[in-house]
């Protein structure tokens, strides 16, 4: 890339009209993260700005054990067919 192209891209604006406010806020956070990382020379992480998944559903009084998860998985897979019908030849 030449310097002229980089400079023109840095001053370009994008119309976000009509996008949901949550999307606009995500774009703003992304731009700020990129600006910060450009100044420090640090590459942006793909998960930058995201909330960690661990504890996401940890509400007061809500506790799910590994055994409960295993039981629900067994129930979900119980009806899954184990034998598949043979495909007719030529299809």
C-alpha positions in Angstrom: 0.0 0.0 0.0 1.2 3.5 -0.7 1.1 6.2 1.8 -1.6 8.2 0.0 -4.0 5.3 0.0 -3.4 4.7 3.7 -4.0 8.3 4.6 -7.2 8.5 2.6 -8.5 5.3 4.3 -7.8 6.7 7.7 -10.0 9.7 7.1 -12.9 7.8 5.4 -16.2 7.8 7.2 -18.8 5.0 7.1 -22.6 5.6 7.3 -24.0 3.5 10.2 -27.5 4.8 9.8 -30.1 2.2 10.3 -27.9 -0.3 12.2 -29.0 -1.4 15.7 -27.4 0.6 18.5 -25.7 -2.5 19.9 -23.9 -3.0 16.5 -22.9 0.7 16.4 -21.4 0.4 19.9 -19.5 -2.8 18.9 -18.1 -1.0 15.8 -17.0 2.0 18.0 -15.3 -0.4 20.5 -13.5 -2.2 17.6 -12.3 1.1 16.1 -11.0 2.3 19.5 -9.3 -1.0 20.1 -7.6 -0.8 16.7 -6.5 2.8 17.4 -5.0 1.8 20.7 -3.3 -1.3 19.3 -1.8 0.7 16.4 -0.3 3.1 18.8 1.3 0.4 20.9 2.2 -1.9 18.1 0.2 -4.8 19.6 -1.9 -7.0 17.3 -5.6 -7.0 18.1 -6.9 -10.2 19.6 -9.9 -11.8 17.9 -11.6 -11.9 21.3 -10.7 -8.3 22.3 -13.7 -6.6 23.8 -15.7 -9.8 24.3 -17.0 -10.9 27.7 -15.5 -14.2 28.8 -17.9 -17.2 28.6 -16.9 -18.6 31.9 -19.5 -17.5 34.4 -21.8 -16.0 31.8 -24.8 -17.8 33.2 -23.8 -17.6 36.8 -26.8 -16.0 38.4 -27.4 -16.0 42.1 -28.7 -19.4 43.1 -28.1 -21.0 39.7 -25.7 -23.9 39.8 -25.4 -26.7 37.1 -23.3 -29.7 38.0 -21.3 -31.8 35.5 -23.6 -34.7 36.4 -26.7 -32.7 35.4 -25.0 -31.7 32.1 -24.1 -35.4 31.4 -27.7 -36.5 32.1 -29.2 -33.9 29.8 -26.7 -34.9 27.0 -27.6 -38.6 27.4 -31.3 -37.7 27.2 -30.8 -35.6 24.1 -28.8 -38.3 22.3 -31.1 -41.1 23.4 -33.4 -40.7 20.3 -30.6 -40.2 17.8 -30.6 -43.0 15.2 -27.7 -45.4 15.5 -28.4 -47.3 12.3 -28.7 -45.4 9.1 -30.7 -46.8 6.1 -28.5 -47.9 3.2 -28.5 -45.5 0.2 -29.9 -47.0 -3.0 -27.1 -47.7 -5.5 -26.8 -45.0 -8.2 -27.9 -42.1 -6.1 
